[in-house]
Amino acid sequence: MSSALYLSYTDAPAGIAWLEHLGFRTVARQDDADGGVVHSELVRDGVVLMVATADADYGRLPVRGFSVGQGLYLVSDDVDALAERAVEAGGTLLVAPEDTGWGSRRARVLDPEGHEWSFGTYAPGAEA
């Protein structure tokens, strides 16, 4: 059994393009007659995302300090390059790549629609 995260975007085709720029690969996609995305599945290093066009105006949490208080986290061996690609594709840098006091490297970006993404070398759930 596998699990997935899901996100909705006002402009789902643009959201999918942004995710593909980060290295996600679209493995399934169903569009509607109006150009919206009814369902899509993207994968990257074992992470599965389902993306669709938003069916309502859900709004986004405001940035307070350096975060909206929730987001998605991707493990990366090259945080700097991933953050650079995210910004090149239209993301907004919240936390520039930095070394942390707990021995990892991290960065934080908002995607073009305001979803927060953190990138880091720390691998949650990995056994020591």
LODO-701499 format. One record per residue (C-alpha): x, z, y; residue in one letter. Coordinates in steps of 0.2 Angstrom, whole numbers. Example, Ala and Ser with C-alpha at 12.3 -4.5 7.8 and 13.67 -1.06 7.14 Angstrom:
2
[[62 39 -22] A],
[[68 36 -5] S],
This chain:
128
[[0 0 0] M],
[[7 -4 17] S],
[[2 1 35] S],
[[1 -8 51] A],
[[0 -4 70] L],
[[-13 -14 80] Y],
[[-12 -19 99] L],
[[-24 -28 110] S],
[[-19 -39 124] Y],
[[-29 -47 138] T],
[[-18 -63 135] D],
[[-14 -61 116] A],
[[-5 -78 115] P],
[[7 -72 129] A],
[[9 -55 120] G],
[[13 -63 104] I],
[[26 -74 113] A],
[[34 -58 120] W],
[[34 -50 103] L],
[[42 -66 95] E],
[[56 -65 109] H],
[[60 -48 102] L],
[[62 -54 85] G],
[[44 -52 78] F],
[[39 -66 67] R],
[[20 -72 66] T],
[[15 -73 48] V],
[[-4 -75 51] A],
[[-15 -80 66] R],
[[-33 -84 68] Q],
[[-38 -91 85] D],
[[-56 -93 92] D],
[[-63 -108 101] A],
[[-59 -101 118] D],
[[-41 -99 115] G],
[[-42 -80 111] G],
[[-33 -72 96] V],
[[-46 -65 84] V],
[[-32 -58 72] H],
[[-14 -60 70] S],
[[0 -52 60] E],
[[18 -50 66] L],
[[33 -43 56] V],
[[50 -37 61] R],
[[62 -27 50] D],
[[47 -19 40] G],
[[36 -16 55] V],
[[19 -24 54] V],
[[9 -27 70] L],
[[-9 -34 71] M],
[[-12 -41 88] V],
[[-29 -48 95] A],
[[-36 -52 111] T],
[[-44 -37 120] A],
[[-63 -36 119] D],
[[-64 -25 133] A],
[[-54 -19 148] D],
[[-46 -4 140] Y],
[[-34 -1 155] G],
[[-17 6 153] R],
[[-9 24 156] L],
[[1 25 172] P],
[[20 27 172] V],
[[24 45 176] R],
[[43 47 178] G],
[[50 36 164] F],
[[35 35 152] S],
[[17 32 150] V],
[[17 46 137] G],
[[15 35 122] Q],
[[22 20 114] G],
[[30 11 100] L],
[[48 14 94] Y],
[[59 1 86] L],
[[75 5 78] V],
[[89 -7 83] S],
[[108 -8 80] D],
[[109 -17 97] D],
[[98 -7 109] V],
[[106 -16 124] D],
[[103 -34 118] A],
[[85 -29 113] L],
[[81 -22 130] A],
[[89 -37 138] E],
[[78 -49 128] R],
[[63 -38 132] A],
[[66 -39 151] V],
[[70 -58 150] E],
[[53 -61 142] A],
[[44 -52 156] G],
[[45 -33 152] G],
[[49 -20 164] T],
[[64 -8 161] L],
[[59 10 162] L],
[[75 18 155] V],
[[91 7 155] A],
[[101 8 139] P],
[[110 25 138] E],
[[118 36 126] D],
[[108 52 122] T],
[[114 70 120] G],
[[109 70 102] W],
[[120 55 97] G],
[[109 40 98] S],
[[107 25 110] R],
[[90 21 118] R],
[[81 11 131] A],
[[62 10 136] R],
[[53 -5 142] V],
[[35 -9 147] L],
[[29 -25 140] D],
[[20 -37 152] P],
[[3 -29 149] E],
[[9 -11 150] G],
[[12 -6 132] H],
[[27 6 131] E],
[[41 1 119] W],
[[56 12 115] S],
[[72 5 107] F],
[[85 16 98] G],
[[98 18 85] T],
[[90 34 79] Y],
[[80 30 63] A],
[[65 42 62] P],
[[61 48 44] G],
[[78 44 37] A],
[[85 57 26] E],
[[102 65 32] A],
